[in-house]
């Protein structure tokens, strides 16, 4: 009940803000210098005026991802793993983003829908994704509270709107998506000073469509990072180390497969060439045992800022026979498989029509999971993926 009252109150405040914005002068921008796509993507900026000391900007936000996938797995196994294909609305989200008090305050709210996912009911209001308030004191101190996506490992260094691949790594899947919810309620403090960056956050381990019940325990997240870009004469050379500790209770429904997880990654970009490497470790609960990950992803632009090719290799090993318990989203549509040794390679092409805001993606991934016990032990197969990604 309190969650719904908060959402209704927030909605009322947003309507008031929008009304306030519509009565103020909008900053004049020379439209003659904009391309057609610039003009289209400028439409969701409902209000913008840097001279207004109360509210500087109010935007209508959205995210749309349309994917087609075809899974072709090893049909010789018993029970047979089989084949499946589907065209789905991978993500469709709508919301608002606004800045106040000389951009020191940010209020963001996003509704996540589930309109056409595989074997799922079509509903408009699936859950609240982002629903938070941020306060920026300065670059070294930013506070945030509400519901948002934790930053852990390279896969969540940024939003999925910026991803170069269709699906995050298997290691991220073990830490986050075994529970199917990657937006959680919590509070964080973060910042940057010179080349150093940090983050500390605490999250509730019980989440529902809004904020959850706060009775499932909590998880703590810490990060330190340093950008060696200047020293290496690169556009980016970020080294980051992340650590999470999960203190679950009986009602925990997120972060409830591990006790501790750690990841260290290097994100490098110079000109047309990029390289990301990561090592990860997870200490599983009960019989899950320990899990280790290695990932390497080189990338390069064939056409500057337009056509990019990437290759990603993943390796995982677990200390228990069924320590790796799931594969990616598409493979789950034909079953859930277990094992203790995982190899995967992904090759893809991304064409950026309007930068990251509008792109076409195509990729092919081969996965092999060996070891394990029981009828669902082991997996081998190919997954073809084609999609359109847009956000505003």
C-alpha positions, 0 to 999 in steps of 0.5 A: 500500500505504501509503495502505491501511495508513493507512486501516485504521489510521485505521478502527481508531482510529475504532472505539477512539474510538467504544468510548471514547465509548460508555462516557462520560456523554452530555450531557443535552439537553431533548428536549421543546424539539426538533421532530421534525426536530431529533430526527431530525437529532440521531440521528447525534450519537453522543456529545457532552460538552463537559466531557470533556477528551479527546473532545467530540463524535463524529458519524456524517455523511452526504450524499444528493443525488437529482437528475433532469435533462433536457437538450434541446439544438440538434438542428439541428447536425451531428452532432446534439446531441440530448436526454437525461434521467436520475434519478441519485443525485448524491451519497451519502457516509458518514463520521465527524466528531470533535473532541478536546482542547477542540475544538482537534483535528478528525478527519474521514473520508468515503467517497464512493460511486457508486451510480447515476450516469449510465453509471457502474458502481454501486460502494459504495467509490468513493474517500475524499473528506475524510480529514484532521486539523485542529488549531485553535490559535486563530481566527488559526491553523488547520492541516490535513493530509490529503485535502480540498477546496481553497477557490478562488473563490465556488463553493468558499467552502463545501461543496456542501451549502450551494450555492444552485445545482445545478452550480458555474460553468463557470470552476470546471469548467475549474479543477477538474472537467476532471479529475473529482476535487475532493478532493486531498491537501495541507496548509493554514494558515488563520485570521481576525483581526478582519475579515481572513481568509487561507489558504495551501495546497499540494496534490499534483497526483496523486490516486487513491482515497486519497492518490495517489503524490505524483509529479505535481507540486504546486499552491499556493493563496493567499487573502486576504479581508475582511468589510465586513458591519459597515461596510455594515450587512449580514449578510455582505459578504465580499470575497475574492481567490484565486490558484493556481499549478500546477506539473505533471509528467507524472503529474499528474491534477488541476489539469493544464489550467492554469498559473495561475488567479485569482478575486475575488468579493464575497458580500453578504447583507442580510435577504432579499436577496443578491448574489454577483459574481465575476471569474476568470482562467485561464492555460491550458497549451499551446494552451488560451490564456487564459480570462476569467469574469464571474458575477453571482448575485442572490437573494432570499427570498420566504418568510423562511428557507424559499423562495428564488429565485436568478438566475445569469448567467455569461459566459466568453471564451477567447483560443483557439478551443477554450479552453472545453472542457466544459459542466456535468455534465448536458450532458456526457451528450450530448457534449463541446463546445468554443468560445471564447465562453460565455453562461449563465443559470440561474433556480432556486427552493430550498425549505428544509424544515430549513434547508440540511440538507434542501431541495428544489431546482428550476432551469432553465439555458440555455447557449450556447457559440460559436466553436471549431473541429472537429465538436464546436464550439459548443453551445446548449441548455436543462437542467431540474433537480429535486432533493432535497439532505440532509446530516447 
